[in-house]
Amino acid sequence: MTLRIARILAVPALVLLAAGMATPAAAAGAYEIRGADLSILWAVPFVGILLSIAVMPLAAPDFWHHHFGKVAAAWALAFVVPYGLLHGAPASGYQVAHTALLEYIPFVILLGALFTVSGGILVTGNLHGSPGLNTGILAIGTLLASLIGTTGASMVLIRPLLRANDERRHNVHVVVFFIFLVSNIGGSLTPLGDPPLFLGYLKGVGFFWTTSHMVHEMAFCTVILLAVFYALDSWFYRKDHEFRALRDPTPDTKGMGIQGQVNFVLLAGVVGAVLLSGSWKPGVSFDVFGTHVELQNLARDVILVGLALVSLAITPRTLREANGFNWGPILEVAKLFAGIFVTIIPVIAMLRAGRDGVFAPLIALVTHPDGSPDNVMYFWMSGILSSFLDNAPTYLVFFNLAGGDAETLMGPLALTLLAISCGSVFMGANTYIGNAPNFMVKAIAEERGVKMPSFFGYMAWSGAILVPLFVLVTLVFFR
């Protein structure tokens, strides 16, 4: 298993090493990318990788299954190589190294730690997926997501939920609503829940600000989605009764239980490591390939890797096998998001250029003629971009666009910060790539035999259910 962890980090480590060899640290400041100077053509690699994720699993499923990592690498090189030819290898190398050190590697380490530790928790016993039980699991997972993160809650609960519904003919909707609630909207109440809120915490937003300000919007969405799910699941459950001759592949057991409880302690350690990096400010940093890596962030990542290794060492292998644990989902996320993180570099730079960049018309949409913020558009623009871009840097773009001062945004502009926060967190559920747990849940469900919808098929679900919900959120909270 340790070898598998090494494989997860091998590709970014090699890319980082190659980038570092091409990047003179002393001159790295000169290599900052200027979004105002970039044309829309620099967004082509990012659009290309998104279309590949959307189309290739349908058009060439066998090729995609065996070579999706190579496709992601090809699109990453479609940015790195031309940018290097135009601006020099050191400039291109700096961009890759900067993104890998500050964003991608910490991102993969956190997800990998949550995936590994939560994969050692086994809910035993055979639940039967009735509408009441499924709704209860979704409700528990939604609350749990703000405590141990959307990734942690998703990994703890998706396997028992799939096992509970493995005898049903209609179970795709169960996973889709799980992604809506547990993998996204549930992470709204603390900075631990979702990466955008954690970045806001690092920028000075109070730890409990999201708890007190987002609870109404989160509860509104949760209650409506749970009610819609219960009605839909009840309808499918009645249809499934016509096929009760199908046998439950999971044997019945007496009662329920939890094994691997020590991993809950390790999950608390993961939460503590994340809090440490946000509250401990020793003022020490290291220059790595021209990028300043702060000691608290390095300490967090070392602790997270250590906790994952401890979980592997002390959790019986038979427990993980009974849980259906394997490394496929996290490897898929690591490879695809490596390409996404690289190709998104010029897109984020163009967004940060604001009115001086090619996305100026989009930026103008979030401001009234008198210069005041248009909170409705902040909600929708941050949300739409978070549906297709990484929601953490998208949150930062709009956070800075609204002034970037945490005290002001928590005070006179609190509604604007609320709109940005809700848009970034809620609308990550609109697509498979809106939030990393979405992909992981999809991969685990497919491994368990659930025929998950395609990229556009999933968007049909989110368009039919989430978009009307978000219109209601707009009318109730942001008008």
Disulfide bonds with the S-S distance in Angstrom:
none
